Amino acid sequence: MPAQAVFCETQMSSHCIIDVRTPLEYEDDHIPGAVNVPLLSNEERVEIGILHKESGPPSARMRGLELTASRFPAMVKEIASAAAGRPVLVYCWRGGLRSRTVAEILDLTGFPVIQLQGGYKAYRAHVTAFFDNFRPRGPLVVLHGLTGVGKTDLLHRLDGNICTVIDLEGLARHRGSAFGELGMSQDLGQKRFETLLWDALRSSPAGMPVVLEGESRRIGRISLPGNFYEIMKEGTKIWCDASLETRVERLTTEYGRPEYREEMAAALGRIRKKLGGDKHSEIMKYLDGWDLRPFMSELLVSYYDRVYYKTREWREERTISLENYDAAKRELENFLAALPAPA
């Protein structure tokens, strides 16, 4: 019988991780780097579940054997190809029959294999515990600023040898505003977001600054996990500044695409009450005429600048102009290099 092991992060580099759950379970979330080799299809898992409930475990197991026995040789070949000589770690939902079956077949055919004790559920508990008492591995630096200044663009220009960049909006696939889904689709769930964020944070070198953009507790439908929001509020704050003209130009360049037109109209409709009927009609006329610069300018002045950062109960440690990205990058990287390592 193959050995069992509790989850630890070193397994992610030492083993080929095989997820034998259904494609839907895998898509919902999985251990980073895991390869999906499902023992049952989505429909078959539903069938087995119903049979287990109505006729009991023996009937369900017999049906499972009927469905899967012929697949074992192909599954072993697929896993062997993915492993490429590495030992194999197999998991299912909670370390039960599915992963044990595949692990035993691999063991019988001579492959070094272990079964993950507790399965995905145990891994998930590991991620949850990480965020319940989150502490960054280096100084946490948070970029703030009005919509359109270019905070995300600045993030992606930073030198990865100087800091770890965490793009929360990129991970959440949403820009965290009324127009946040333009060109994006938030087609992931909370668990997947937390796995992506955990993987990015755990990989951060100890002592290296972690730089991210300030967000509210929610980014679209996704919530920041555990105490992450509270720790982010305690981080070193950088205020990013740019003129209204620059912000309008950047937003026009980013969003001025005909394929976004319907989404922009729908997003504008969602903030109609906050704008007021007359102002909504005025801005809508600019959109109807595809006159984007006055559209963006009015949207910033009449909505975003009034709603965001209406009150700031904190003072920033540094203000950086983003009129020129290269100059802003140099200034921010010099600031990061001078930060003391956490005690």
C-alpha positions as CSV (number, residue, x, y, z in Angstrom):
1,M,0.0,0.0,0.0
2,P,1.4,3.4,-0.9
3,A,2.4,5.8,1.9
4,Q,0.5,8.9,2.9
5,A,1.9,12.3,3.6
6,V,0.5,15.6,4.9
7,F,0.7,18.6,2.7
8,C,3.8,20.7,2.7
9,E,5.0,23.4,0.2
10,T,8.2,21.5,-0.6
11,Q,6.2,18.8,-2.3
12,M,5.2,21.3,-5.0
13,S,8.8,21.3,-6.3
14,S,9.9,17.8,-5.3
15,H,6.9,15.8,-6.7
16,C,4.7,15.6,-9.8
17,I,1.3,16.5,-8.3
18,I,-1.6,14.6,-9.8
19,D,-5.2,15.8,-9.2
20,V,-7.6,12.9,-9.9
21,R,-10.8,14.9,-9.2
22,T,-13.2,15.8,-11.9
23,P,-12.4,18.6,-14.4
24,L,-15.0,20.8,-12.7
25,E,-13.4,20.3,-9.3
26,Y,-10.0,21.0,-10.8
27,E,-11.2,24.2,-12.5
28,D,-12.8,25.5,-9.3
29,D,-9.3,25.3,-7.6
30,H,-6.3,23.1,-7.4
31,I,-2.8,22.9,-5.9
32,P,-0.5,25.1,-8.1
33,G,1.3,23.0,-10.7
34,A,-1.1,20.0,-10.3
35,V,-1.9,18.0,-13.4
36,N,-5.5,16.9,-13.8
37,V,-5.9,13.2,-14.6
38,P,-9.5,12.6,-13.6
39,L,-10.6,9.2,-12.4
40,L,-14.3,10.1,-13.1
41,S,-15.9,12.6,-15.4
42,N,-18.1,15.4,-14.1
43,E,-21.3,13.4,-15.0
44,E,-19.9,10.1,-13.6
45,R,-19.2,11.6,-10.2
46,V,-22.8,12.8,-10.0
47,E,-24.0,9.4,-11.0
48,I,-21.8,7.7,-8.3
49,G,-23.0,10.1,-5.7
50,I,-26.6,9.4,-6.3
51,L,-26.0,5.7,-6.3
52,H,-24.1,5.9,-3.1
53,K,-27.0,7.8,-1.4
54,E,-29.8,5.6,-2.8
55,S,-28.2,2.1,-2.9
56,G,-25.2,2.4,-0.5
57,P,-21.4,2.2,-0.8
58,P,-21.0,-1.3,-2.3
59,S,-23.2,-0.5,-5.3
60,A,-21.5,2.8,-5.8
61,R,-18.0,1.2,-5.7
62,M,-19.0,-1.5,-8.1
63,R,-20.3,1.0,-10.6
64,G,-17.1,3.1,-10.1
65,L,-15.1,0.0,-11.0
66,E,-17.1,-0.6,-14.1
67,L,-16.6,2.9,-15.2
68,T,-12.9,3.2,-14.5
69,A,-11.2,-0.1,-14.8
70,S,-10.5,0.1,-18.5
71,R,-8.9,3.5,-18.0
72,F,-6.1,2.5,-15.7
73,P,-3.4,1.8,-18.3
74,A,-4.0,5.1,-20.1
75,M,-4.0,7.0,-16.8
76,V,-0.7,5.4,-15.7
77,K,0.9,6.3,-19.0
78,E,-0.4,9.9,-18.8
79,I,0.9,10.3,-15.2
80,A,4.3,8.7,-16.1
81,S,4.7,11.2,-18.9
82,A,3.8,14.2,-16.7
83,A,6.1,12.9,-13.9
84,A,9.1,12.5,-16.2
85,G,11.0,10.5,-13.5
86,R,9.8,12.5,-10.5
87,P,8.0,10.9,-7.6
88,V,4.2,11.3,-7.7
89,L,1.9,12.9,-5.2
90,V,-1.8,12.0,-5.8
91,Y,-4.8,13.8,-4.3
92,C,-8.6,13.9,-4.5
93,W,-11.2,15.8,-2.5
94,R,-10.3,14.6,1.0
95,G,-7.8,11.8,0.5
96,G,-10.4,9.1,0.0
97,L,-11.1,6.3,-2.5
98,R,-10.3,8.1,-5.7
99,S,-6.7,9.1,-4.9
100,R,-6.1,5.8,-3.0
101,T,-7.2,3.8,-6.1
102,V,-4.8,5.7,-8.4
103,A,-2.0,5.6,-5.9
104,E,-2.3,1.9,-5.4
105,I,-2.3,1.3,-9.2
106,L,0.8,3.4,-9.6
107,D,2.4,1.6,-6.7
108,L,1.6,-1.8,-8.3
109,T,3.2,-0.7,-11.5
110,G,6.4,0.4,-9.8
111,F,6.1,4.2,-9.6
112,P,7.3,6.0,-6.5
113,V,4.0,7.5,-5.2
114,I,2.4,9.0,-2.1
115,Q,-1.2,9.8,-1.4
116,L,-2.0,13.3,0.0
117,Q,-3.5,12.8,3.5
118,G,-6.7,14.8,3.7
119,G,-6.6,15.6,0.0
120,Y,-7.5,19.0,-1.5
121,K,-9.4,19.7,1.7
122,A,-6.1,19.6,3.7
123,Y,-4.4,21.8,1.2
124,R,-7.2,24.3,1.4
125,A,-6.9,24.4,5.2
126,H,-3.2,25.3,4.7
127,V,-4.1,28.3,2.5
128,T,-6.9,29.5,4.8
129,A,-4.5,29.3,7.8
130,F,-1.9,31.3,5.9
131,F,-4.4,34.2,5.5
132,D,-5.9,34.0,8.9
133,N,-2.7,35.3,10.3
134,F,-1.0,36.8,7.3
135,R,2.3,38.5,7.7
136,P,4.3,39.7,4.6
137,R,7.8,38.3,4.2
138,G,9.1,41.8,3.5
139,P,8.0,45.5,3.8
140,L,4.5,45.9,2.4
141,V,4.2,49.0,0.1
142,V,0.8,50.0,-1.1
143,L,0.2,52.3,-4.1
144,H,-2.7,54.7,-3.8
145,G,-4.0,57.3,-6.2
146,L,-7.0,58.5,-8.2
147,T,-8.4,56.5,-11.1
148,G,-6.4,56.7,-14.3
149,V,-3.1,57.8,-12.8
150,G,-1.5,54.5,-14.0
151,K,-0.8,52.6,-10.8
152,T,-1.1,49.2,-12.4
153,D,1.2,50.2,-15.3
154,L,3.7,51.4,-12.8
155,L,3.5,48.1,-10.9
156,H,4.3,46.1,-14.0
157,R,7.3,48.2,-14.8
158,L,9.0,47.5,-11.5
159,D,12.2,45.4,-11.3
160,G,11.4,42.0,-10.0
161,N,14.9,41.8,-8.5
162,I,14.1,44.7,-6.3
163,C,10.6,43.9,-5.2
164,T,7.8,41.3,-5.4
165,V,4.9,42.8,-7.4
166,I,1.4,41.5,-6.5
167,D,-1.3,42.6,-9.0
168,L,-4.5,42.0,-7.0
169,E,-6.7,43.2,-9.8
170,G,-4.9,40.9,-12.3
171,L,-5.3,37.9,-10.0
172,A,-9.0,38.7,-9.4
173,R,-9.6,39.5,-13.1
174,H,-11.4,42.7,-12.2
175,R,-10.3,46.3,-11.7
176,G,-12.4,46.8,-8.6
177,S,-14.7,49.5,-9.9
178,A,-18.0,50.1,-11.7
179,F,-16.1,49.7,-15.0
180,G,-13.9,46.9,-13.6
181,E,-14.8,44.1,-16.0
182,L,-14.1,46.0,-19.2
183,G,-11.9,43.6,-21.2
184,M,-11.8,41.2,-18.3
185,S,-14.0,38.3,-17.2
186,Q,-14.1,37.5,-13.5
187,D,-14.6,33.8,-14.2
188,L,-12.8,32.5,-11.2
189,G,-14.1,31.9,-7.7
190,Q,-12.9,32.8,-4.2
191,K,-10.9,29.7,-3.6
192,R,-9.0,30.0,-6.9
193,F,-8.2,33.7,-6.2
194,E,-6.9,32.7,-2.7
195,T,-4.7,30.0,-4.2
196,L,-3.2,32.4,-6.8
197,L,-2.6,35.1,-4.1
198,W,-1.1,32.5,-1.7
199,D,1.3,31.2,-4.3
200,A,2.5,34.7,-5.2
201,L,3.0,35.7,-1.6
202,R,4.7,32.5,-0.4
203,S,7.2,32.8,-3.3
204,S,8.3,36.2,-2.2
205,P,11.9,36.2,-1.0
206,A,12.3,37.0,2.7
207,G,13.1,40.7,3.3
208,M,12.2,41.8,-0.2
209,P,9.5,44.6,-0.4
210,V,6.1,43.5,-1.6
211,V,4.4,46.1,-3.7
212,L,0.7,46.2,-4.6
213,E,-2.1,48.5,-5.3
214,G,-4.5,49.7,-2.6
215,E,-7.9,48.0,-2.9
216,S,-11.1,47.8,-0.9
217,R,-12.1,44.5,0.8
218,R,-13.8,43.4,-2.4
219,I,-12.6,43.3,-5.9
220,G,-15.7,42.6,-8.0
221,R,-17.2,39.4,-6.5
222,I,-13.9,38.4,-4.8
223,S,-13.1,39.3,-1.2
224,L,-9.6,39.8,0.2
225,P,-9.0,36.8,2.5
226,G,-8.3,36.6,6.2
227,N,-6.6,39.6,7.7
228,F,-5.0,40.6,4.4
229,Y,-7.0,43.9,4.1
230,E,-6.0,44.9,7.7
231,I,-2.4,44.2,7.0
232,M,-2.5,46.1,3.7
233,K,-4.0,49.1,5.6
234,E,-0.9,49.1,7.9
235,G,1.6,49.1,4.9
236,T,3.8,51.9,3.7
237,K,1.6,54.2,1.6
238,I,2.6,55.8,-1.7
239,W,0.4,58.5,-3.2
240,C,0.6,58.4,-7.0
241,D,-0.3,61.6,-8.8
242,A,-1.0,62.7,-12.3
243,S,-2.9,65.6,-14.0
244,L,-6.5,65.2,-15.1
245,E,-5.4,65.5,-18.7
246,T,-2.9,62.7,-18.3
247,R,-5.5,60.5,-16.6
248,V,-8.0,61.1,-19.3
249,E,-5.5,60.3,-22.0
250,R,-4.5,57.1,-20.3
251,L,-8.1,55.9,-19.8
252,T,-9.0,56.8,-23.3
253,T,-6.1,54.8,-24.6
254,E,-6.9,51.8,-22.4
255,Y,-10.7,51.7,-22.8
256,G,-11.3,53.5,-26.1
257,R,-12.1,50.3,-28.0
258,P,-15.4,49.9,-29.9
259,E,-15.8,46.3,-28.5
260,Y,-16.1,47.8,-25.0
261,R,-18.9,50.2,-26.0
262,E,-21.9,48.1,-24.8
263,E,-20.1,47.2,-21.6
264,M,-19.3,50.9,-20.9
265,A,-23.0,51.8,-21.4
266,A,-24.1,49.1,-19.0
267,A,-21.5,50.2,-16.4
268,L,-22.6,53.8,-16.8
269,G,-26.2,52.6,-16.1
270,R,-25.1,51.0,-12.9
271,I,-24.0,54.3,-11.5
272,R,-26.9,56.4,-12.8
273,K,-28.3,57.0,-9.3
274,K,-24.9,58.2,-8.0
275,L,-24.4,60.5,-11.0
276,G,-28.0,61.9,-11.1
277,G,-30.2,61.7,-14.1
278,D,-29.1,64.9,-15.8
279,K,-25.3,64.1,-15.4
280,H,-25.9,60.5,-16.6
281,S,-27.6,61.8,-19.7
282,E,-24.8,64.2,-20.4
283,I,-22.1,61.6,-20.1
284,M,-24.2,59.1,-22.1
285,K,-24.3,61.6,-25.0
286,Y,-20.5,61.6,-25.1
287,L,-20.5,57.8,-25.2
288,D,-23.2,57.7,-27.9
289,G,-21.1,60.0,-30.0
290,W,-17.9,58.1,-29.2
291,D,-16.4,61.3,-27.9
292,L,-14.2,59.6,-25.4
293,R,-12.1,62.4,-23.9
294,P,-15.0,64.5,-22.5
295,F,-16.7,61.2,-21.6
296,M,-13.7,60.1,-19.5
297,S,-13.2,63.6,-18.1
298,E,-16.7,63.8,-16.8
299,L,-16.6,60.3,-15.5
300,L,-13.5,61.1,-13.4
301,V,-14.7,64.5,-12.1
302,S,-18.3,63.6,-11.5
303,Y,-18.0,60.1,-10.2
304,Y,-14.6,58.6,-9.5
305,D,-12.9,61.6,-7.9
306,R,-16.0,62.2,-5.7
307,V,-16.4,58.6,-4.6
308,Y,-12.8,57.3,-4.2
309,Y,-10.6,58.7,-1.5
310,K,-13.4,61.0,-0.4
311,T,-11.9,60.7,3.1
312,R,-8.3,59.6,3.8
313,E,-7.6,58.8,7.4
314,W,-3.9,58.3,6.8
315,R,-1.0,60.2,5.5
316,E,1.2,58.9,2.7
317,E,4.9,58.3,3.3
318,R,5.8,59.5,-0.2
319,T,4.1,61.2,-3.2
320,I,5.3,60.2,-6.6
321,S,4.3,61.9,-9.9
322,L,3.3,59.4,-12.6
323,E,3.4,61.9,-15.4
324,N,6.5,60.1,-16.6
325,Y,6.6,56.3,-15.9
326,D,10.4,56.0,-16.2
327,A,11.0,58.7,-13.7
328,A,8.3,57.3,-11.3
329,K,9.9,53.9,-11.6
330,R,13.3,55.2,-10.7
331,E,12.0,57.1,-7.7
332,L,9.9,54.3,-6.4
333,E,12.7,51.7,-6.8
334,N,15.2,54.0,-5.0
335,F,12.6,54.4,-2.2
336,L,12.2,50.6,-2.0
337,A,15.9,50.0,-1.9
338,A,16.2,52.2,1.2
339,L,13.5,50.5,3.2
340,P,14.7,48.7,6.3
341,A,14.0,45.0,6.4
342,P,11.2,44.0,8.9
343,A,12.4,43.0,12.4
